[in-house]
Amino acid sequence: MIAALVALPPLVASHLLLSGAALGLALLVGLPLGVAASRRPHLGRVALGAASLIQTIPGLALLALFYPLLLALSSLVGGAIPALGFLPSLLALALYALLPILRNMVAGLRSIDPAVLEAADGVGMTLRQRLWLVEAPLAAPVMMAGIRTAAVWTIGAATLSTTVGQPSLGNPIFAGLQTENWVLVLAGCIAAAGLALAVDALLALVESGIARGRRGRIVAGLAPLLLALGGALAFTLAPARESVTVGAKNFSEQYILARLIADRLERAGYAVRYREGLGSAVAFRALAGGDIDVYVDYSGTLWTGPMGRSDVVPHGLMNAEIARWMAAGPGTGLVGSLGFENAYVLAMRRDAAARLGIASIGDLARAAPRLLLGADLEFLDRPEWAGIRRAYELNFRETRAYSPTFMYRALRSGQADVISAFSSDGRIAADRLTVLADPKGAVPAYDALLLVSPRRARDARFVGALKPLVGSIPVDRMREANYMVDRDRDKATPEAAARWLAR
């Protein structure tokens, strides 16, 4: 619990800064648009309809949509626009905050008694004077209610920015979900909820001050907010040692390896940040674009994903081909293989596999029409799954996608009959699972490869700090490290597992 609390302050600062910037951008767009929409009914219908439509898009999907858009825009201007991190998070959250601000702005202005407006016109006020001196003060309480709603929504939704590499209070939530460390999940949730409640209380004070005409309350509400935002900005921009960013995908092994890499880099004098919970395609693009400096990927993922290859070749040849492709194309560097393979495998509970007489994927094909496949969030859309289906003509009764943690739980509870497991995962032994043989070799090799960004590939000091990791992790040690975390989550955190691997 103490470790979780120690990690919170920089995440709170980053979360508050992102939420404040997103709310500010939404206000910058929403307030003038609301004035125009209140005066032009057709514009109001269009603007409110568009803002309402945005609200129907799930938060994760909206964040994901900004990635290819910013990537394409960045390629047009010479790569100057970051496609991960703060910018996509800012734009997505600002769009989410727009609806309550716009809706309440329009409602507040339209609810003003027409007689009051006629009186303002009668004394010779211009439209601008009428807006600032009459309409804005009368509509302010309704407008503030919309701003309060937008602020709470934004702070809550900002936890999702972790998925595109922006540090936030979503970091402990997503890490805790993947490693089943519920202390981390609670720490992130309580901190986000507390931040939202505190901001809402301060904005309520501002709203009360506006409604009662008490400037003291307005200042008492705004001053702490501005001081907190200023402090968060200063904390975020404070000078530090040369900083590097370690990336990680969204399962336990990646969290462990990220901390093992960070330990080597910190020994070499680097300050380390994390961007975790990244999808496979996003992670490699982030590396190629310099948004992250180093992470671990798997040869089969690179082969079938960014390289678009479908042929199956021996491990050594595949790794050499990957190194040549990276040097000739994206410019990323391959430091080397960590020494173990983490391949996709299909697994079943041992008792169920024995009862049905299933030892290989070929045996599974006969029983598949009666079984349910549980897969991780990416597997069903990956080329490997298409290759397995073609090779063995697999047709399951149903398929369902889970986060890796809940995928294993679904198998244990009988809600899934087969899962897409990972060969180095300690849960295979912990849950007494049978890994089904792949006699046709439909799944390519999955050596764990240590990759660095184009800039870091030319940095001898950086690469030298990572070299001792090459070939240092046999699969049984990686499986044991994973098992440690799965077996005793209160004591064996990813940090503890990484320290054990480093011994």
C-alpha positions in Angstrom: 0.0 0.0 0.0 2.9 2.4 0.9 4.5 1.8 -2.5 1.2 2.5 -4.3 0.8 5.8 -2.3 4.4 6.9 -3.0 3.8 6.5 -6.8 0.7 8.7 -6.8 1.9 12.3 -6.5 3.4 12.5 -10.0 0.4 10.7 -11.5 -2.0 13.1 -9.7 0.0 16.1 -11.1 -0.1 14.6 -14.6 -3.8 13.7 -14.3 -4.8 17.2 -13.0 -2.8 19.0 -15.7 -4.4 16.9 -18.4 -7.9 17.3 -17.1 -7.5 21.0 -16.6 -6.1 21.5 -20.1 -8.9 19.5 -21.6 -11.6 21.4 -19.7 -9.9 24.7 -20.6 -9.9 23.7 -24.3 -13.6 22.6 -24.1 -14.5 26.0 -22.5 -12.5 27.8 -25.2 -14.6 26.1 -27.9 -17.9 25.6 -26.0 -18.6 29.1 -24.6 -18.5 31.0 -27.9 -20.2 28.2 -29.7 -22.9 28.1 -27.1 -23.5 31.9 -27.6 -23.8 31.4 -31.3 -26.0 28.3 -31.0 -28.4 30.1 -28.6 -29.0 32.8 -31.2 -29.2 30.5 -34.2 -31.5 27.5 -33.7 -30.3 25.6 -36.7 -26.6 25.9 -35.6 -27.8 24.9 -32.1 -29.4 21.7 -33.4 -26.3 20.8 -35.4 -23.8 21.6 -32.6 -25.7 19.8 -29.9 -26.3 16.8 -32.2 -22.6 16.5 -33.0 -21.6 16.9 -29.3 -24.2 14.2 -28.3 -22.9 11.9 -31.1 -19.4 12.2 -29.7 -20.7 11.1 -26.3 -21.9 7.8 -27.8 -18.4 6.8 -28.8 -16.7 4.8 -26.0 -13.8 6.6 -24.4 -11.2 4.0 -25.4 -12.4 4.0 -29.0 -12.2 7.8 -29.2 -8.6 7.8 -27.8 -7.7 5.1 -30.3 -9.2 7.0 -33.2 -7.0 10.0 -32.6 -3.8 7.8 -32.9 -4.1 7.1 -36.7 -5.4 10.6 -37.3 -2.5 12.3 -35.6 -0.1 9.8 -37.1 -1.3 10.6 -40.6 -1.2 14.4 -39.9 2.3 14.0 -38.5 3.5 12.3 -41.6 2.3 15.3 -43.7 4.2 17.8 -41.6 7.5 15.9 -41.2 6.7 14.0 -38.0 6.4 17.1 -35.7 3.0 16.1 -34.2 3.1 13.5 -31.3 0.5 10.7 -32.0 0.7 9.3 -28.4 0.6 10.7 -25.0 -0.7 14.2 -24.1 -2.1 15.5 -27.4 -4.5 12.7 -28.3 -5.6 12.5 -24.7 -6.2 16.3 -24.6 -8.3 16.3 -27.8 -10.4 13.3 -26.9 -11.2 14.6 -23.4 -12.0 18.1 -24.6 -14.5 16.6 -27.1 -16.1 14.6 -24.2 -16.3 17.7 -22.0 -18.0 19.7 -24.8 -21.6 18.4 -24.5 -22.5 19.5 -20.9 -20.8 22.9 -21.4 -22.5 23.5 -24.7 -25.9 22.2 -23.6 -26.0 24.2 -20.4 -24.7 27.3 -22.1 -27.6 27.2 -24.7 -30.2 26.3 -22.0 -29.1 29.1 -19.7 -29.1 31.8 -22.4 -32.5 30.6 -23.9 -34.1 30.6 -20.5 -33.7 34.3 -19.9 -37.0 36.2 -19.8 -37.5 37.9 -23.2 -38.8 41.0 -21.4 -35.3 41.4 -19.8 -33.7 41.3 -23.2 -36.2 43.8 -24.6 -35.3 46.1 -21.7 -31.6 45.8 -22.5 -32.3 46.6 -26.1 -34.5 49.5 -25.1 -31.8 51.3 -23.1 -29.5 51.1 -26.2 -27.2 48.2 -25.3 -25.2 46.6 -28.1 -25.3 42.9 -28.5 -21.9 42.6 -26.8 -22.9 44.8 -23.9 -26.2 42.8 -23.5 -24.2 39.5 -23.5 -21.7 40.6 -20.8 -23.9 42.8 -18.6 -27.2 41.0 -18.8 -27.2 37.5 -20.3 -24.0 36.1 -18.9 -24.7 37.0 -15.3 -28.3 35.6 -15.5 -27.2 32.3 -17.3 -24.1 31.8 -15.2 -25.6 29.4 -12.6 -26.8 27.1 -15.3 -23.5 27.4 -17.2 -21.6 26.6 -14.0 -23.6 23.4 -13.5 -22.6 22.3 -16.9 -18.9 23.1 -16.2 -19.1 21.1 -13.0 -20.5 18.1 -14.8 -17.8 18.4 -17.5 -15.1 18.6 -14.9 -16.2 15.5 -13.1 -16.6 13.6 -16.4 -13.1 14.7 -17.6 -11.3 13.7 -14.5 -13.0 10.3 -14.6 -12.3 9.7 -18.3 -8.7 10.9 -18.0 -7.8 7.5 -16.4 -8.2 6.0 -19.9 -5.4 8.1 -21.2 -3.0 5.5 -19.9 -3.9 3.3 -22.9 -2.2 5.8 -25.3 0.8 6.4 -23.1 -0.2 9.5 -21.1 0.6 9.1 -17.4 -2.5 9.4 -15.3 -4.3 7.8 -12.3 -5.2 5.1 -14.8 -1.7 3.8 -14.5 -2.2 2.0 -11.2 -5.8 1.0 -12.2 -4.7 -0.7 -15.4 -1.5 -2.2 -13.9 -3.5 -3.5 -10.9 -6.2 -5.1 -13.2 -3.5 -6.9 -15.2 -1.5 -8.1 -12.2 -4.6 -8.6 -10.0 -3.1 -6.2 -7.5 -6.3 -4.7 -6.1 -4.4 -2.3 -3.8 -3.2 -0.6 -6.9 -6.7 -0.5 -8.4 -8.2 0.9 -5.2 -5.4 3.5 -4.9 -6.0 4.8 -8.5 -9.8 4.7 -8.1 -9.8 6.5 -4.8 -7.3 9.1 -5.9 -9.3 9.8 -9.1 -12.6 10.0 -7.2 -11.1 12.2 -4.5 -9.7 14.6 -7.1 -13.1 14.8 -8.9 -15.0 15.4 -5.6 -12.5 18.1 -4.6 -12.7 19.9 -7.9 -16.5 19.6 -7.9 -16.7 21.1 -4.4 -14.5 24.1 -5.4 -16.6 24.7 -8.6 -19.7 24.5 -6.4 -18.3 27.3 -4.3 -17.7 29.4 -7.5 -21.3 28.6 -8.6 -22.7 29.6 -5.2 -20.7 32.9 -5.3 -22.0 33.7 -8.8 -25.6 33.0 -7.8 -25.4 35.1 -4.6 -23.2 37.8 -6.0 -20.4 37.1 -3.5 -16.9 37.6 -5.0 -15.2 36.1 -1.9 -16.7 32.7 -2.7 -15.7 32.9 -6.3 -12.1 33.7 -5.4 -12.1 31.0 -2.7 -13.2 28.4 -5.3 -11.0 29.5 -8.1 -7.8 30.3 -6.2 -7.1 26.7 -5.0 -7.9 25.3 -8.5 -5.4 27.7 -10.2 -2.8 27.1 -7.5 -3.2 23.3 -8.0 -2.9 23.6 -11.8 0.2 25.8 -11.4 1.8 23.4 -9.0 1.0 20.4 -11.3 2.6 22.3 -14.2 5.7 23.2 -12.2 6.0 19.6 -11.0 5.6 18.2 -14.5 8.1 20.6 -16.0 10.7 20.4 -13.2 14.2 19.7 -14.5 15.3 16.1 -14.2 18.1 13.8 -15.2 18.1 12.7 -18.8 14.8 11.0 -19.1 13.9 7.9 -21.1 10.6 6.2 -21.7 10.1 2.5 -21.2 7.0 1.1 -23.0 5.0 -2.0 -22.0 2.0 -3.9 -23.4 -1.0 -4.8 -21.4 -0.1 -8.0 -19.5 1.8 -9.0 -16.4 5.1 -10.1 -18.1 5.4 -6.8 -19.8 5.1 -4.9 -16.5 7.9 -7.1 -15.1 10.2 -6.7 -18.1 9.6 -2.9 -18.1 10.9 -2.6 -14.6 13.8 -4.9 -15.3 14.8 -2.6 -18.2 14.2 0.5 -16.0 16.6 -0.9 -13.4 19.4 -1.2 -15.9 18.8 2.3 -17.2 18.6 3.8 -13.8 21.9 2.3 -12.9 23.3 4.0 -16.0 22.1 7.4 -14.7 18.9 7.8 -16.7 15.6 9.0 -15.2 12.8 6.6 -16.3 9.2 7.1 -17.2 6.7 4.4 -18.2 4.1 4.2 -20.9 2.2 1.0 -20.2 -0.9 -0.7 -21.4 -0.1 -0.2 -25.1 -1.5 -2.5 -27.8 1.0 -4.4 -30.1 0.6 -2.2 -33.1 0.6 1.0 -31.1 3.7 -0.1 -29.2 5.9 -0.6 -32.2 4.7 2.6 -33.9 5.4 4.5 -30.7 8.9 3.1 -30.7 9.5 3.9 -34.4 8.2 7.4 -33.8 10.3 8.1 -30.7 7.4 8.3 -28.3 9.0 5.5 -26.3 12.7 4.6 -26.2 12.7 0.9 -25.4 10.3 -2.0 -24.9 10.2 -5.8 -25.4 8.3 -7.3 -28.3 8.1 -10.8 -29.7 9.4 -12.0 -33.0 6.2 -13.5 -34.2 4.3 -10.3 -33.4 6.7 -8.2 -35.5 6.7 -10.8 -38.3 3.0 -11.0 -38.8 2.2 -7.4 -37.7 4.4 -4.6 -38.9 6.3 -6.8 -41.3 3.2 -8.4 -42.8 4.9 -11.8 -43.3 2.9 -15.0 -43.2 5.7 -17.6 -43.9 7.2 -19.6 -41.0 11.0 -19.6 -40.7 13.5 -20.8 -38.0 14.1 -18.6 -35.0 17.6 -17.4 -35.8 16.7 -16.6 -39.4 13.5 -14.8 -38.3 15.4 -12.6 -35.9 18.1 -11.8 -38.5 15.4 -10.8 -41.0 13.7 -8.6 -38.4 17.0 -6.8 -37.6 17.6 -6.2 -41.3 14.0 -5.0 -41.8 14.2 -2.6 -38.9 17.5 -1.1 -39.9 16.4 -0.6 -43.5 12.9 0.7 -42.7 11.8 2.2 -39.5 15.3 2.6 -38.2 14.6 1.0 -34.8 17.3 -1.2 -33.2 17.3 -4.8 -32.1 19.6 -5.1 -29.0 19.0 -8.9 -28.9 16.9 -11.7 -27.6 16.3 -11.9 -23.8 16.6 -15.7 -24.0 13.1 -17.0 -23.8 10.1 -17.4 -26.0 6.5 -16.3 -25.2 4.4 -17.8 -27.9 0.6 -17.8 -28.3 -0.7 -21.3 -27.3 -4.1 -22.7 -27.0 -4.7 -24.2 -23.5 -7.4 -26.1 -21.6 -8.0 -27.2 -18.1 -6.1 -30.5 -17.6 -9.2 -32.4 -16.5 -11.3 -31.2 -19.4 -8.6 -32.0 -22.0 -8.2 -35.5 -20.5 -12.0 -36.1 -20.5 -12.3 -35.0 -24.2 -9.1 -36.7 -25.3 -7.5 -33.5 -26.6 -3.7 -33.2 -26.7 -3.2 -31.1 -29.8 -4.9 -28.4 -31.8 -5.7 -31.1 -34.4 -7.7 -33.0 -31.7 -9.4 -29.8 -30.6 -10.8 -29.2 -34.1 -13.1 -32.2 -33.7 -14.6 -30.9 -30.4 -14.4 -27.1 -31.2 -18.1 -26.7 -32.4 -19.2 -27.6 -28.8 -16.7 -25.4 -27.0 -16.2 -21.7 -26.2 -12.9 -20.0 -26.9 -11.8 -17.2 -24.5 -9.1 -14.9 -26.0 -7.1 -11.9 -25.0 -8.2 -8.5 -26.3 -6.0 -8.7 -29.5 -5.9 -12.4 -30.4 -9.1 -12.7 -32.4 -8.0 -9.9 -34.7 -4.4 -11.1 -35.1 -2.9 -12.9 -38.2 -1.8 -15.8 -35.9 -5.5 -16.7 -35.1 -6.3 -16.6 -38.8 -3.4 -18.9 -39.5 -4.4 -21.4 -36.8 -8.0 -21.4 -38.1 -6.8 -22.1 -41.6 -4.3 -24.8 -40.7 -6.7 -26.7 -38.4 -10.2 -25.6 -39.7 -11.2 -24.5 -36.2 -14.8 -23.4 -35.7 -15.8 -22.8 -32.1 -19.3 -22.5 -30.8 -18.5 -19.0 -29.5 -15.6 -16.8 -29.0 -15.2 -14.1 -26.3 -12.5 -11.5 -25.7 -11.2 -10.8 -22.2 -8.3 -8.9 -20.6 -5.6 -11.5 -19.9 -6.4 -11.6 -16.1 -10.0 -12.3 -16.6 -9.4 -14.7 -19.5 -7.6 -17.1 -17.1 -10.4 -16.7 -14.6 -13.0 -17.5 -17.2 -11.2 -20.8 -17.9 -11.0 -21.6 -14.2 -14.7 -20.9 -13.6 -15.8 -22.9 -16.6 -17.1 -19.8 -18.6 -14.5 -20.7 -21.3 -13.4 -24.1 -22.4 -10.2 -23.1 -24.3 -8.0 -19.9 -24.0 -5.3 -18.2 -26.0 -2.6 -18.5 -23.3 1.1 -17.4 -23.4 3.8 -20.0 -23.2 5.9 -18.2 -20.6 2.9 -17.4 -18.3 3.2 -18.8 -14.8 -0.6 -19.3 -14.7 -0.3 -22.3 -17.0 1.4 -24.2 -14.1 -0.6 -22.4 -11.4 -3.9 -23.4 -12.9 -2.8 -26.9 -14.0 -3.4 -26.2 -17.7 -2.7 -28.4 -20.7 -1.0 -26.6 -23.6 -2.2 -28.1 -26.9 0.5 -29.1 -29.3 0.8 -27.4 -32.7 2.0 -30.2 -35.0 1.5 -28.1 -38.2 3.6 -25.2 -36.9 0.9 -22.7 -37.5 2.2 -20.3 -34.8 5.6 -18.6 -35.6 8.4 -18.2 -33.2 8.0 -15.7 -30.4 11.4 -14.8 -29.1 11.3 -11.9 -26.6 13.3 -9.2 -28.4 14.7 -6.0 -26.8 14.0 -3.1 -29.1 15.1 0.5 -29.0 14.0 3.6 -30.9 15.9 5.1 -33.9 17.5 7.8 -31.7 18.5 5.3 -29.0 19.8 2.8 -31.5 22.7 5.3 -32.2 23.3 5.9 -28.5 26.1 3.5 -27.5 25.7 4.3 -23.7 22.0 3.5 -23.8 22.4 0.3 -25.7 25.4 -0.7 -23.6 23.3 -0.3 -20.4 20.8 -2.9 -21.9 23.3 -5.4 -23.3 23.6 -7.4 -20.1 19.9 -8.4 -20.4 20.5 -10.2 -23.7 20.3 -14.0 -23.3 19.9 -13.6 -19.5 16.4 -14.9 -19.0 15.6 -18.6 -19.6 12.0 -19.4 -20.1 11.7 -21.3 -16.8 12.9 -18.2 -14.9 10.5 -15.9 -16.8 7.7 -18.4 -16.1 8.6 -18.5 -12.4 8.7 -14.7 -12.2 5.2 -14.6 -13.7 4.1 -17.3 -11.3 5.4 -15.3 -8.4 3.2 -12.4 -9.2 0.2 -14.6 -9.8 0.7 -16.7 -6.7 1.3 -13.9 -4.1 0.2 -10.6 -5.4 0.5 -8.8 -2.0 4.3 -9.4 -1.8 5.4 -10.3 -5.4 4.7 -7.1 -7.3 6.2 -6.6 -10.8 9.0 -4.6 -9.2 9.8 -7.6 -6.9 9.6 -10.1 -9.7 12.0 -7.9 -11.8 14.5 -7.7 -8.9 14.3 -11.5 -8.6 15.0 -11.9 -12.3 18.0 -9.5 -12.1 19.7 -11.7 -9.4 
